[in-house]
Amino acid sequence: MTLPTPFQDDAESAAIGHMTIENGRDRIVLYGNLEITRDKAGLTLARQTVDFVTRIVGILSADPNLPEKILPPDKPKTVPNPFA
């Protein structure tokens, strides 16, 4: 399985087990369940998770202009219902 390049785009998503990874240019969101069992399948999931997080840490560590904190995304704007 090929996981996305961290912080590359705002549209890519992937999964490790039942954990979803949503890629973004300024944040990565992980959600769902990741059950790592004590077997070869669990080892594969654990390695994929560690590899992906290691890539995230590498990208963040290499950025000399990394801000202290980014602002949360803008709240969605309410628009009138065009069908009402």
C-alpha positions in Angstrom: 0.0 0.0 0.0 1.3 3.5 -0.9 0.5 6.1 1.7 0.4 9.8 0.7 3.3 12.1 0.9 2.6 14.1 4.1 1.5 17.7 3.6 1.6 17.4 -0.2 -2.0 18.2 -1.1 -5.4 18.8 0.4 -7.3 16.1 -1.4 -5.6 12.8 -0.7 -6.6 10.2 1.8 -5.6 6.7 2.6 -6.1 4.1 5.3 -4.0 1.9 7.6 -6.3 -0.8 8.8 -9.5 1.0 9.8 -7.6 4.3 10.5 -8.2 7.0 7.9 -5.4 9.4 7.0 -6.6 12.7 5.5 -3.7 14.6 4.0 -3.5 18.4 3.9 -1.0 21.1 3.2 -1.1 22.4 6.7 -2.4 19.5 8.8 -2.9 15.7 8.7 -5.9 14.2 10.3 -5.9 10.6 11.6 -9.1 9.0 12.8 -10.8 5.7 13.1 -9.6 2.4 14.7 -6.3 0.8 14.3 -6.1 -2.6 15.9 -2.6 -3.9 16.0 -2.7 -7.6 16.8 0.2 -9.7 18.0 0.8 -11.4 14.6 2.3 -10.8 11.2 -0.7 -8.7 10.1 -0.4 -6.6 13.2 3.3 -6.1 12.6 2.6 -4.9 9.0 0.1 -2.4 10.4 2.5 -1.2 13.1 5.3 -0.8 10.5 3.1 1.2 8.1 2.0 3.5 11.0 5.6 4.0 12.2 6.8 4.7 8.7 4.1 7.2 8.0 4.6 9.1 11.3 8.4 9.0 10.8 7.9 10.7 7.4 5.7 13.4 9.1 8.4 14.0 11.7 11.1 14.2 9.1 9.2 16.8 7.0 8.4 18.9 10.1 11.9 18.7 11.4 13.4 19.8 8.1 11.3 22.9 7.8 13.3 25.9 9.0 10.3 28.2 8.9 8.0 25.9 11.0 5.6 28.2 12.9 4.9 27.8 16.6 1.2 27.1 15.8 -1.0 27.4 12.8 -4.5 28.9 13.1 -7.5 26.6 13.0 -9.3 26.4 9.7 -12.0 29.0 9.0 -15.5 28.1 10.1 -17.8 27.3 7.2 -20.0 30.2 6.1 -23.7 29.9 6.2 -25.4 30.7 2.9 -29.1 31.1 2.1 -30.8 27.9 0.8 -31.3 28.5 -2.9 -34.2 26.0 -3.0 -36.2 27.6 -0.2 
